[in-house]
Amino acid sequence: MVGDGRTVFLSYAEADEPWAVWVAWQLRETGYRPRLQAWHSVPGGNFVGWIRAELMAASCVMVILSPAYLDSKWCKAELNAALADAVAGKKLLVPVRVAPCEAPPLLREIGRISLVDRSAADAHRVLVDGLMTATNGEAAPSAVAPGYPAAGDRGQPPRFPGPDNGELRLRLLGLVQEVCKERHPEATVHGSHREGLFPYVDMSGERDGERRRWPVGISVNAPDAEAVEAFYDTVVRATYLPLEPWPDSELVYLGEPPGEEVLRQARRRRVRLFSLAEFEGRWDPRRYLARQVCTCRSGSPWPRML
């Protein structure tokens, strides 16, 4: 691979410049050297020559993938050049999906990072971890960031272009409330509670052959052990324990599946964790894939049956 392994050229459509600037800021803070038109293409310069030079010098080309990108002739030219170098093993190509869209056929064979419907914190984690793993296999970002000479990135960090965390919580809560009606047809939805650390839907009715009352909470990030404990204390214990001695609550999350220790913690509290896909009744392959990766790393010649 050419270059120093840290220089990343961002290819993006004009409409997605807020995304490109946000992504570049996250990369710079992690120790990468992002190169993008918004910061580095100066007026009066040869724009085509600048793009050609940046594509040649970069170790990695990051494509900000969206419908606007796929409709742009300029972006298609940049993508074709990056694909040719990626196929030849000259540089890394990392697509970053920022809006729902269908990738071109040649790009579908390349693993991509998706920031669609993620909170700012989750998007930062997925972006940095994904690029770090793609470039050198490290799961943690570098602790030392090099100085950056561009004037365009000084001052306050750029605003996250994705959905506001509060807006995302309300969207998720509304969707979960609708799914609850289908998932528990014999139960009653008493309404949703939007305030607090964990918004939730209040449910009651027949469940496992008994009359029960329980909450269905939401989390815009994958819960860790502390989050499970906080949901239990602030929602289950505070509201439902006086009514139900053993409430079987549910917590629906976005993001990557939690680890085994978090699942054990949840079971001890009788909290059932569901990804949104699982809660909607769709199969979520991510936990299966994660376990298969662990199986391969352990040296077992055969995948486990799950």
JOTAKA-V836211 format. One line per field, one symbol per residue. ss: DSSP state (H for helix, E for strand, - for the rest). phi: phi as a letter, one per 40 degrees, with the letter a starting at -180 (. if undefined). burial: # if it has 24 or more other ideal C-beta (glycine too) atoms within 12 Angstrom, else .. Layout:
ss->???
phi->???
burial->???
This chain:
ss->------EEEEE--HHHHHHHHHHHHHHHHH--EEE-HHHH------HHHHHHHHHHH--EEEEEE-HHHHH-HHHHHHHHHHHHHHH----EEEEEE-------HHHHH---EE-----HHHHHHHHHHHHHHHHH--------------HHH-----------HHHHHHHHHHHHHHHHHHH---EEEEEEE------EEEEEEEE--EEEEEEEEEE-----HHHHHHHHHHHHHHHH--------EEEEE------HHHHHHHHH--EEEEEHHHH------HHHHHHHHHHHHH--------
phi->.cgcgbcbccbacdcbddcccccccccccchcbcbadcbbcccgcccccccccccccccabbcccadcccccccccccccccccccccgcacbbcbcbadaccddccccbcbbbbcgbcccccdcccccccccccagccbcccbbccbccccbcgccccccccddccccccccccccccdcccbccbbcchbbccgcbdabcbaicafgbcbbacbcbacbccbccccccccccbcccbbcccbcbcccbbbbbgccccccccccccccfbccbccccccgccbccccccccccccccgccbcccc
burial->..#..########..##########################.........#..##.##########.###....#..##.###.##....#########.#.#...#..#.#########.#######.###.##.....#......#....#....#.####.#..##.###.###.##..##..#.#..##...########..#....##############.##.###.###..##......############...##.##..########.##....#..#...................
